[in-house]
Amino acid sequence: MTEHLTADEVLAAVPGLTHTRLAAFVESELITPLRREDAGAPVHVFRRVDCARLHLIFDLTEGLELDDAALGVVITLIDQLHATRRDLLAIARAVDAETPDVRARIGSAIVRFVR
């Protein structure tokens, strides 16, 4: 798999996905592919993360039969969860860079707030 995938490569990688459904996911901004010029015409290219996201979206719509409204809610919640995870990882790295006494004070403060 190359770094960027064409629409045809994405369709081959996500069994059952059609050009129509792919276009609908892009139009609804559930997927935000990159735009590149190909022979002077703009085309979408997809990152590996887009392909993974398409697998998930397709599974949710086809496997769990979520309608567009429910799909939007679920994807928004997943995006929020990923953002929170990224933020917590940044905080953990910042705390880890501190001295042992600062880390201990932060740990104690966290325990007090979690209770």
PyMOL CGO cylinders between C-alpha atoms (Angstrom):
from pymol import cmd
from pymol.cgo import CYLINDER

trace = [
    CYLINDER, 0.00, 0.00, 0.00, 1.45, 3.37, -0.97, 0.3, 1, 1, 1, 1, 1, 1,
    CYLINDER, 1.45, 3.37, -0.97, 1.25, 6.45, 1.24, 0.3, 1, 1, 1, 1, 1, 1,
    CYLINDER, 1.25, 6.45, 1.24, -1.67, 7.90, -0.73, 0.3, 1, 1, 1, 1, 1, 1,
    CYLINDER, -1.67, 7.90, -0.73, -4.39, 5.83, -2.30, 0.3, 1, 1, 1, 1, 1, 1,
    CYLINDER, -4.39, 5.83, -2.30, -6.57, 6.55, -5.27, 0.3, 1, 1, 1, 1, 1, 1,
    CYLINDER, -6.57, 6.55, -5.27, -10.34, 6.10, -5.07, 0.3, 1, 1, 1, 1, 1, 1,
    CYLINDER, -10.34, 6.10, -5.07, -10.00, 2.83, -6.99, 0.3, 1, 1, 1, 1, 1, 1,
    CYLINDER, -10.00, 2.83, -6.99, -7.40, 1.55, -4.52, 0.3, 1, 1, 1, 1, 1, 1,
    CYLINDER, -7.40, 1.55, -4.52, -9.67, 2.47, -1.60, 0.3, 1, 1, 1, 1, 1, 1,
    CYLINDER, -9.67, 2.47, -1.60, -12.60, 0.67, -3.25, 0.3, 1, 1, 1, 1, 1, 1,
    CYLINDER, -12.60, 0.67, -3.25, -10.42, -2.42, -3.65, 0.3, 1, 1, 1, 1, 1, 1,
    CYLINDER, -10.42, -2.42, -3.65, -9.34, -2.21, 0.00, 0.3, 1, 1, 1, 1, 1, 1,
    CYLINDER, -9.34, -2.21, 0.00, -12.86, -1.83, 1.44, 0.3, 1, 1, 1, 1, 1, 1,
    CYLINDER, -12.86, -1.83, 1.44, -14.97, -4.74, 0.20, 0.3, 1, 1, 1, 1, 1, 1,
    CYLINDER, -14.97, -4.74, 0.20, -18.50, -3.73, -0.75, 0.3, 1, 1, 1, 1, 1, 1,
    CYLINDER, -18.50, -3.73, -0.75, -17.77, 0.00, -0.86, 0.3, 1, 1, 1, 1, 1, 1,
    CYLINDER, -17.77, 0.00, -0.86, -18.98, 1.61, -4.09, 0.3, 1, 1, 1, 1, 1, 1,
    CYLINDER, -18.98, 1.61, -4.09, -18.03, 4.83, -5.87, 0.3, 1, 1, 1, 1, 1, 1,
    CYLINDER, -18.03, 4.83, -5.87, -21.45, 6.23, -4.94, 0.3, 1, 1, 1, 1, 1, 1,
    CYLINDER, -21.45, 6.23, -4.94, -21.06, 5.49, -1.22, 0.3, 1, 1, 1, 1, 1, 1,
    CYLINDER, -21.06, 5.49, -1.22, -17.47, 6.78, -1.22, 0.3, 1, 1, 1, 1, 1, 1,
    CYLINDER, -17.47, 6.78, -1.22, -18.62, 10.01, -2.85, 0.3, 1, 1, 1, 1, 1, 1,
    CYLINDER, -18.62, 10.01, -2.85, -21.43, 10.33, -0.29, 0.3, 1, 1, 1, 1, 1, 1,
    CYLINDER, -21.43, 10.33, -0.29, -18.99, 9.87, 2.62, 0.3, 1, 1, 1, 1, 1, 1,
    CYLINDER, -18.99, 9.87, 2.62, -16.70, 12.53, 1.14, 0.3, 1, 1, 1, 1, 1, 1,
    CYLINDER, -16.70, 12.53, 1.14, -19.64, 14.89, 0.43, 0.3, 1, 1, 1, 1, 1, 1,
    CYLINDER, -19.64, 14.89, 0.43, -20.90, 14.53, 4.02, 0.3, 1, 1, 1, 1, 1, 1,
    CYLINDER, -20.90, 14.53, 4.02, -17.34, 15.19, 5.25, 0.3, 1, 1, 1, 1, 1, 1,
    CYLINDER, -17.34, 15.19, 5.25, -17.16, 11.91, 7.15, 0.3, 1, 1, 1, 1, 1, 1,
    CYLINDER, -17.16, 11.91, 7.15, -13.95, 11.46, 5.13, 0.3, 1, 1, 1, 1, 1, 1,
    CYLINDER, -13.95, 11.46, 5.13, -11.74, 14.39, 4.16, 0.3, 1, 1, 1, 1, 1, 1,
    CYLINDER, -11.74, 14.39, 4.16, -9.33, 13.20, 1.49, 0.3, 1, 1, 1, 1, 1, 1,
    CYLINDER, -9.33, 13.20, 1.49, -6.51, 15.30, 0.13, 0.3, 1, 1, 1, 1, 1, 1,
    CYLINDER, -6.51, 15.30, 0.13, -6.95, 16.97, -3.24, 0.3, 1, 1, 1, 1, 1, 1,
    CYLINDER, -6.95, 16.97, -3.24, -4.23, 16.60, -5.85, 0.3, 1, 1, 1, 1, 1, 1,
    CYLINDER, -4.23, 16.60, -5.85, -3.87, 17.64, -9.46, 0.3, 1, 1, 1, 1, 1, 1,
    CYLINDER, -3.87, 17.64, -9.46, -3.78, 14.85, -12.01, 0.3, 1, 1, 1, 1, 1, 1,
    CYLINDER, -3.78, 14.85, -12.01, -3.24, 16.03, -15.57, 0.3, 1, 1, 1, 1, 1, 1,
    CYLINDER, -3.24, 16.03, -15.57, -4.60, 19.44, -14.55, 0.3, 1, 1, 1, 1, 1, 1,
    CYLINDER, -4.60, 19.44, -14.55, -7.77, 18.05, -12.98, 0.3, 1, 1, 1, 1, 1, 1,
    CYLINDER, -7.77, 18.05, -12.98, -8.34, 17.86, -9.21, 0.3, 1, 1, 1, 1, 1, 1,
    CYLINDER, -8.34, 17.86, -9.21, -8.67, 14.34, -7.79, 0.3, 1, 1, 1, 1, 1, 1,
    CYLINDER, -8.67, 14.34, -7.79, -9.06, 12.97, -4.30, 0.3, 1, 1, 1, 1, 1, 1,
    CYLINDER, -9.06, 12.97, -4.30, -6.27, 10.93, -2.76, 0.3, 1, 1, 1, 1, 1, 1,
    CYLINDER, -6.27, 10.93, -2.76, -6.74, 9.06, 0.47, 0.3, 1, 1, 1, 1, 1, 1,
    CYLINDER, -6.74, 9.06, 0.47, -4.38, 8.47, 3.36, 0.3, 1, 1, 1, 1, 1, 1,
    CYLINDER, -4.38, 8.47, 3.36, -4.15, 5.13, 5.14, 0.3, 1, 1, 1, 1, 1, 1,
    CYLINDER, -4.15, 5.13, 5.14, -6.08, 6.60, 8.05, 0.3, 1, 1, 1, 1, 1, 1,
    CYLINDER, -6.08, 6.60, 8.05, -8.87, 7.54, 5.61, 0.3, 1, 1, 1, 1, 1, 1,
    CYLINDER, -8.87, 7.54, 5.61, -8.99, 3.93, 4.46, 0.3, 1, 1, 1, 1, 1, 1,
    CYLINDER, -8.99, 3.93, 4.46, -9.23, 2.68, 8.06, 0.3, 1, 1, 1, 1, 1, 1,
    CYLINDER, -9.23, 2.68, 8.06, -11.95, 5.23, 8.76, 0.3, 1, 1, 1, 1, 1, 1,
    CYLINDER, -11.95, 5.23, 8.76, -13.84, 4.09, 5.66, 0.3, 1, 1, 1, 1, 1, 1,
    CYLINDER, -13.84, 4.09, 5.66, -13.67, 0.49, 6.89, 0.3, 1, 1, 1, 1, 1, 1,
    CYLINDER, -13.67, 0.49, 6.89, -15.23, 1.62, 10.17, 0.3, 1, 1, 1, 1, 1, 1,
    CYLINDER, -15.23, 1.62, 10.17, -17.88, 3.81, 8.55, 0.3, 1, 1, 1, 1, 1, 1,
    CYLINDER, -17.88, 3.81, 8.55, -18.80, 1.07, 6.09, 0.3, 1, 1, 1, 1, 1, 1,
    CYLINDER, -18.80, 1.07, 6.09, -19.04, -1.49, 8.92, 0.3, 1, 1, 1, 1, 1, 1,
    CYLINDER, -19.04, -1.49, 8.92, -21.27, 0.86, 10.91, 0.3, 1, 1, 1, 1, 1, 1,
    CYLINDER, -21.27, 0.86, 10.91, -23.59, 1.59, 8.00, 0.3, 1, 1, 1, 1, 1, 1,
    CYLINDER, -23.59, 1.59, 8.00, -23.73, -1.87, 6.49, 0.3, 1, 1, 1, 1, 1, 1,
    CYLINDER, -23.73, -1.87, 6.49, -23.06, -4.18, 9.44, 0.3, 1, 1, 1, 1, 1, 1,
    CYLINDER, -23.06, -4.18, 9.44, -24.95, -2.29, 12.14, 0.3, 1, 1, 1, 1, 1, 1,
    CYLINDER, -24.95, -2.29, 12.14, -27.31, -0.58, 9.69, 0.3, 1, 1, 1, 1, 1, 1,
    CYLINDER, -27.31, -0.58, 9.69, -26.83, 2.88, 11.20, 0.3, 1, 1, 1, 1, 1, 1,
    CYLINDER, -26.83, 2.88, 11.20, -28.66, 5.63, 9.36, 0.3, 1, 1, 1, 1, 1, 1,
    CYLINDER, -28.66, 5.63, 9.36, -26.88, 8.88, 8.47, 0.3, 1, 1, 1, 1, 1, 1,
    CYLINDER, -26.88, 8.88, 8.47, -27.98, 10.69, 11.63, 0.3, 1, 1, 1, 1, 1, 1,
    CYLINDER, -27.98, 10.69, 11.63, -26.83, 7.91, 13.96, 0.3, 1, 1, 1, 1, 1, 1,
    CYLINDER, -26.83, 7.91, 13.96, -23.63, 7.51, 11.97, 0.3, 1, 1, 1, 1, 1, 1,
    CYLINDER, -23.63, 7.51, 11.97, -22.85, 11.20, 12.40, 0.3, 1, 1, 1, 1, 1, 1,
    CYLINDER, -22.85, 11.20, 12.40, -23.32, 10.94, 16.17, 0.3, 1, 1, 1, 1, 1, 1,
    CYLINDER, -23.32, 10.94, 16.17, -21.17, 7.82, 16.49, 0.3, 1, 1, 1, 1, 1, 1,
    CYLINDER, -21.17, 7.82, 16.49, -18.36, 9.19, 14.32, 0.3, 1, 1, 1, 1, 1, 1,
    CYLINDER, -18.36, 9.19, 14.32, -18.40, 12.49, 16.25, 0.3, 1, 1, 1, 1, 1, 1,
    CYLINDER, -18.40, 12.49, 16.25, -18.09, 10.59, 19.53, 0.3, 1, 1, 1, 1, 1, 1,
    CYLINDER, -18.09, 10.59, 19.53, -15.24, 8.47, 18.16, 0.3, 1, 1, 1, 1, 1, 1,
    CYLINDER, -15.24, 8.47, 18.16, -13.45, 11.62, 16.95, 0.3, 1, 1, 1, 1, 1, 1,
    CYLINDER, -13.45, 11.62, 16.95, -13.88, 13.20, 20.39, 0.3, 1, 1, 1, 1, 1, 1,
    CYLINDER, -13.88, 13.20, 20.39, -12.52, 10.07, 22.04, 0.3, 1, 1, 1, 1, 1, 1,
    CYLINDER, -12.52, 10.07, 22.04, -9.46, 10.09, 19.79, 0.3, 1, 1, 1, 1, 1, 1,
    CYLINDER, -9.46, 10.09, 19.79, -8.87, 13.79, 20.50, 0.3, 1, 1, 1, 1, 1, 1,
    CYLINDER, -8.87, 13.79, 20.50, -9.14, 13.17, 24.24, 0.3, 1, 1, 1, 1, 1, 1,
    CYLINDER, -9.14, 13.17, 24.24, -6.71, 10.27, 24.00, 0.3, 1, 1, 1, 1, 1, 1,
    CYLINDER, -6.71, 10.27, 24.00, -4.24, 12.46, 22.08, 0.3, 1, 1, 1, 1, 1, 1,
    CYLINDER, -4.24, 12.46, 22.08, -4.57, 15.22, 24.69, 0.3, 1, 1, 1, 1, 1, 1,
    CYLINDER, -4.57, 15.22, 24.69, -4.07, 12.80, 27.58, 0.3, 1, 1, 1, 1, 1, 1,
    CYLINDER, -4.07, 12.80, 27.58, -0.99, 11.38, 25.90, 0.3, 1, 1, 1, 1, 1, 1,
    CYLINDER, -0.99, 11.38, 25.90, 0.45, 14.89, 25.57, 0.3, 1, 1, 1, 1, 1, 1,
    CYLINDER, 0.45, 14.89, 25.57, -0.25, 15.56, 29.25, 0.3, 1, 1, 1, 1, 1, 1,
    CYLINDER, -0.25, 15.56, 29.25, 1.33, 12.24, 30.25, 0.3, 1, 1, 1, 1, 1, 1,
    CYLINDER, 1.33, 12.24, 30.25, 4.45, 13.05, 28.23, 0.3, 1, 1, 1, 1, 1, 1,
    CYLINDER, 4.45, 13.05, 28.23, 4.67, 16.51, 29.79, 0.3, 1, 1, 1, 1, 1, 1,
    CYLINDER, 4.67, 16.51, 29.79, 4.32, 15.07, 33.30, 0.3, 1, 1, 1, 1, 1, 1,
    CYLINDER, 4.32, 15.07, 33.30, 6.86, 12.36, 32.52, 0.3, 1, 1, 1, 1, 1, 1,
    CYLINDER, 6.86, 12.36, 32.52, 9.39, 15.05, 31.59, 0.3, 1, 1, 1, 1, 1, 1,
    CYLINDER, 9.39, 15.05, 31.59, 9.10, 16.62, 35.05, 0.3, 1, 1, 1, 1, 1, 1,
    CYLINDER, 9.10, 16.62, 35.05, 11.21, 15.82, 38.08, 0.3, 1, 1, 1, 1, 1, 1,
    CYLINDER, 11.21, 15.82, 38.08, 10.15, 12.97, 40.40, 0.3, 1, 1, 1, 1, 1, 1,
    CYLINDER, 10.15, 12.97, 40.40, 8.85, 15.35, 43.09, 0.3, 1, 1, 1, 1, 1, 1,
    CYLINDER, 8.85, 15.35, 43.09, 6.66, 17.23, 40.59, 0.3, 1, 1, 1, 1, 1, 1,
    CYLINDER, 6.66, 17.23, 40.59, 5.35, 13.93, 39.17, 0.3, 1, 1, 1, 1, 1, 1,
    CYLINDER, 5.35, 13.93, 39.17, 4.52, 12.77, 42.72, 0.3, 1, 1, 1, 1, 1, 1,
    CYLINDER, 4.52, 12.77, 42.72, 2.62, 15.99, 43.48, 0.3, 1, 1, 1, 1, 1, 1,
    CYLINDER, 2.62, 15.99, 43.48, 0.69, 15.74, 40.21, 0.3, 1, 1, 1, 1, 1, 1,
    CYLINDER, 0.69, 15.74, 40.21, -0.10, 12.07, 40.94, 0.3, 1, 1, 1, 1, 1, 1,
    CYLINDER, -0.10, 12.07, 40.94, -1.41, 12.96, 44.40, 0.3, 1, 1, 1, 1, 1, 1,
    CYLINDER, -1.41, 12.96, 44.40, -3.54, 15.75, 42.98, 0.3, 1, 1, 1, 1, 1, 1,
    CYLINDER, -3.54, 15.75, 42.98, -5.02, 13.42, 40.39, 0.3, 1, 1, 1, 1, 1, 1,
    CYLINDER, -5.02, 13.42, 40.39, -5.92, 10.86, 43.06, 0.3, 1, 1, 1, 1, 1, 1,
    CYLINDER, -5.92, 10.86, 43.06, -7.70, 13.58, 45.07, 0.3, 1, 1, 1, 1, 1, 1,
    CYLINDER, -7.70, 13.58, 45.07, -9.77, 14.68, 42.05, 0.3, 1, 1, 1, 1, 1, 1,
    CYLINDER, -9.77, 14.68, 42.05, -10.64, 11.18, 40.89, 0.3, 1, 1, 1, 1, 1, 1,
    CYLINDER, -10.64, 11.18, 40.89, -12.22, 10.20, 44.21, 0.3, 1, 1, 1, 1, 1, 1,
]
cmd.load_cgo(trace, "trace")
